[in-house]
């Protein structure tokens, strides 16, 4: 079967069988940021966005992507121009082994699009479907809160939407009122 979709803003066509899962098709076609963890949708390592909603690609039938907009970690930023969420994860040393990070970042992006100003409890709840075996989530939560501050300060809009580059000074968010303390 043919799957026509938009991945990270580019129109794509894939050959797939009806039994294929989105994760398999993505990885076969070079989108390797989403990781295979549990194959049951329980760990969140394979999180991508389908039509703006987080989806566990390891349990999402590829047919769901037909005609949809799919966003993967590869669509957020580049090594030279990180998305504010990616930059906050780096600046807060929220990476550890890195295996769960693409899913964490994609889930965080969905959260910040829905709620540009989450508190710590809301971040922890949003990330509760994403497992990390390396940390107690402290640095990850701090990174998401900092990304929220950066994105809101860069957007210049009341709704908190992201509208600019991600070159914010890492201490800028803290000077504007750090909600973590």
Secondary structure in CASP SS format (residue, H / E / C, confidence):
PFRMAT SS
TARGET T0000
AUTHOR 0000-0000-0000
METHOD secondary structure of the structure
MODEL  1
X C 1.00
X E 1.00
X E 1.00
X E 1.00
X E 1.00
X E 1.00
X E 1.00
X C 1.00
X C 1.00
X E 1.00
X E 1.00
X E 1.00
X E 1.00
X E 1.00
X E 1.00
X C 1.00
X C 1.00
X C 1.00
X C 1.00
X C 1.00
X E 1.00
X H 1.00
X H 1.00
X H 1.00
X H 1.00
X H 1.00
X H 1.00
X H 1.00
X C 1.00
X C 1.00
X C 1.00
X C 1.00
X C 1.00
X C 1.00
X C 1.00
X C 1.00
X C 1.00
X C 1.00
X C 1.00
X C 1.00
X C 1.00
X C 1.00
X C 1.00
X C 1.00
X C 1.00
X C 1.00
X E 1.00
X E 1.00
X E 1.00
X E 1.00
X C 1.00
X C 1.00
X E 1.00
X E 1.00
X E 1.00
X E 1.00
X C 1.00
X C 1.00
X C 1.00
X C 1.00
X E 1.00
X H 1.00
X H 1.00
X H 1.00
X H 1.00
X C 1.00
X C 1.00
X C 1.00
X E 1.00
X E 1.00
X E 1.00
X C 1.00
X H 1.00
X H 1.00
X H 1.00
X C 1.00
X C 1.00
X C 1.00
X C 1.00
X C 1.00
X C 1.00
X C 1.00
X C 1.00
X H 1.00
X H 1.00
X H 1.00
X H 1.00
X H 1.00
X H 1.00
X H 1.00
X H 1.00
X C 1.00
X C 1.00
X C 1.00
X C 1.00
X C 1.00
X C 1.00
X C 1.00
X C 1.00
X C 1.00
X H 1.00
X H 1.00
X H 1.00
X H 1.00
X H 1.00
X H 1.00
X H 1.00
X H 1.00
X H 1.00
X H 1.00
X H 1.00
X H 1.00
X H 1.00
X H 1.00
X C 1.00
X C 1.00
X C 1.00
X C 1.00
X C 1.00
X H 1.00
X H 1.00
X H 1.00
X H 1.00
X H 1.00
X H 1.00
X H 1.00
X C 1.00
X C 1.00
X C 1.00
X C 1.00
X C 1.00
X C 1.00
X C 1.00
X C 1.00
X C 1.00
X C 1.00
X C 1.00
X H 1.00
X H 1.00
X H 1.00
X H 1.00
X H 1.00
X H 1.00
X H 1.00
X H 1.00
X H 1.00
X H 1.00
X H 1.00
X H 1.00
X H 1.00
X H 1.00
X H 1.00
X H 1.00
X H 1.00
X H 1.00
X C 1.00
X C 1.00
X C 1.00
X C 1.00
X C 1.00
X C 1.00
X C 1.00
X C 1.00
X C 1.00
X C 1.00
X C 1.00
X C 1.00
X C 1.00
X C 1.00
X C 1.00
X C 1.00
X H 1.00
X H 1.00
X H 1.00
X H 1.00
X C 1.00
X C 1.00
X C 1.00
X C 1.00
X C 1.00
X C 1.00
END
